[in-house]
Amino acid sequence: MSYEAGSKECRHLIEAKESLLLAMESLSNISSTDILQIQIKEIYNKLEGLHDKRKKIEFNS
């Protein structure tokens, strides 16, 4: 991880995002996976939004 997570929830969100990045990297080497890569990126972006919200909650606590 690139930095210390503020909570277990943040740590799990970071781990999930890292897993998706690895999946996208693996799929980039497989033909005909463009749609899957797009779907994974959309999920990644949703997790990023959740992570941003969680960081704001923790910062304001």
matplotlib code that plots the C-alpha trace (Angstrom):
import matplotlib.pyplot as plt

x = [0.0, 1.2, 0.1, -1.3, -5.0, -7.1, -9.5, -10.2, -12.8, -10.3, -7.7, -10.3, -11.2, -7.5, -7.0, -10.1, -8.9, -5.4, -6.9, -8.9, -5.8, -4.1, -7.1, -7.1, -3.4, -3.8, -6.7, -4.8, -2.7, -5.8, -7.6, -11.3, -11.5, -12.1, -15.6, -14.5, -11.7, -14.2, -16.5, -13.7, -12.6, -16.2, -16.2, -12.8, -14.1, -17.1, -14.7, -12.6, -15.7, -16.5, -12.9, -13.0, -16.2, -14.7, -11.5, -13.6, -15.6, -12.5, -10.8, -13.8, -14.0]
y = [0.0, 3.5, 5.0, 3.9, 3.4, 5.4, 2.6, -1.0, 0.1, 2.4, -0.5, -2.8, -0.2, 0.3, -3.5, -3.9, -1.1, -2.6, -6.0, -4.4, -2.7, -6.0, -7.6, -4.8, -5.2, -9.0, -8.5, -6.0, -8.9, -10.9, -10.1, -9.3, -8.1, -4.4, -4.5, -6.3, -3.7, -0.9, -2.5, -3.1, 0.6, 1.7, -0.4, 1.0, 4.5, 3.7, 2.4, 5.5, 7.6, 5.5, 5.8, 9.6, 9.8, 7.6, 9.7, 12.9, 11.2, 10.2, 13.5, 15.4, 13.1]
z = [0.0, -0.8, 2.6, 5.9, 5.8, 8.3, 9.0, 8.2, 5.7, 3.9, 3.9, 2.3, -0.3, -1.2, -1.5, -3.7, -6.0, -6.2, -7.1, -9.9, -11.2, -11.4, -13.1, -15.7, -16.3, -16.8, -19.2, -21.2, -22.5, -23.6, -26.8, -26.8, -23.2, -23.9, -22.5, -19.4, -18.9, -19.2, -16.7, -14.2, -14.6, -13.9, -10.7, -9.8, -10.2, -7.9, -5.3, -5.6, -4.9, -1.8, -0.7, -1.1, 0.9, 3.6, 3.8, 4.3, 7.1, 8.8, 8.3, 9.8, 12.8]

ax = plt.figure().add_subplot(projection="3d")
ax.plot(x, y, z, "-o")
ax.set_aspect("equal")
plt.show()
